[in-house]
Amino acid sequence: MTEPTSRGPVPGPPRPGPHLMPRAVAEETVDPSAVTDTVMALLAQVDEIRQATGDGFDAAALARQTELLEHAHEALTHALEDVDPR
C-alpha cells in the first residue's frame, strides 16, 4: 500500500502573488481624449440642467443628472478596466 505523498515546497524561486503579476496588455488601446470628451460632454449636460433648474428642487432634473453622472462613471470605469483589468 502506498501512502499519499504530502506536497512540500515547490523547488525554485518564490513566485509573486496575483497582485504582483505583470499586467495583461489590453487588446484595444484606450484613447484618453475620447474618454475625456465623453465625460466632459456628460458633465456639461449635468451643469446645464443645474443652471436651468436654478435653486429650486426638480425631481426629474435630479434623476436626469444622476443618470448622466452614472454614465460618466461607467465611461471612466470601463477605461480603467481596459488599461488595467485586475
C-alpha positions, 0 to 999 in steps of 0.5 A: 500500500502506498501512502499519499505523498504530502506536497512540500515546497515547490523547488525554485524561486518564490513566485509573486502573488496575483497582485504582483503579476505583470499586467495583461496588455489590453487588446484595444488601446484606450484613447484618453481624449475620447474618454475625456470628451465623453465625460466632459460632454456628460458633465456639461449636460449635468451643469446645464440642467443645474443652471436651468433648474436654478435653486429650486428642487426638480425631481426629474432634473435630479434623476436626469443628472444622476443618470448622466453622472452614472454614465460618466462613471461607467465611461471612466470605469470601463477605461480603467478596466481596459488599461488595467483589468485586475 
